[in-house]
Amino acid sequence: MRIPPYYRQPVWQRFIAGLAIGGMISWFVFLYIFGEWQERYSKQIAKQEEDIADLQKDIVIWQEEFKELNKKNRELLTIQDIKIKISNSEKYKLDSFSVFEIEDEIKEDIGNMKAKDIDTVYKSKELIKKIIRNKVIKVNEKRYRLEVRDMVIYTTLEIHLEILLD
């Protein structure tokens, strides 16, 4: 069996030449379109990467600000200082050094309330009052008791006391 010699006929030659030229043209069109798509997608990816980098920087900035605000709020919601004030020390003719020693002693007794959150201190205010009430202080061979007159609980724990003779 023999293959017919179609390659010698001009109609078949034009048809095969048309197929080859059409294939090359379609290949170039395909390469052009594919190149355009790739360029557009690469630009889009580059823009998205830039947007992602900007958003990540924003996230870092927001997180830092949020941490700073949380730290400030935590400081505001904890007891930072304890102030003790004795109001009637003149009644018993106590000198200022004795009053200072009494205030300092009370500060030491309730010093563990420092750096606690306000809610915890508020819940334990009766305990603080009992600690102060049960404290017997000896000054100049006399024994004194302390009575809590006023207690302010905020970032500073302020306690106003009165001295009573025991």
Secondary structure, 3 states (H helix, E strand, C coil): CCCCCHHHCHHHHHHHHHHHHHHHHHHHHHHHHHHHHHHHHHHHHHHHHHHHHHHHHHHHHHHHHHHHHHHHHHHHCECCEEEEEECCCCCCCCCHHHHHHHHHHHHHHCHHHCCCEHHHHHHCHHHHHHHHHCCEEEECCEEEEEEEEEEEECCEEEEEEEEEEC
